[in-house]
Amino acid sequence: MSSVDGGSVSGGFTGGEKKTSWPEVVGLSVEEAKKIILKDMPDADFVILTPGMLKPLDWVSNRVFLVVDTVVQTPTVG
């Protein structure tokens, strides 16, 4: 794997390189991160995880894991 624009790519040197990570979205909101990732991978299927959650072991070529850990609104009963 090599780095292009701060993210890892795969696919060899055939011109079909596909970005496989997006370190530039760390610290952004989920929605902002999704917009940036979708520019590189329009068919991305997002899975939201919290820190410590286990990722599924099966490989899905368009699945992108977003790990978030911030409460953004007051939790309420109801």
Secondary structure, DSSP 8 states (H G I E B T S, - for coil): -EEETTEEEESTTSS--EE---GGGTTS-HHHHHHHHHHH-TT-EEEEE-TT----SS--TTEEEEE-----S-----
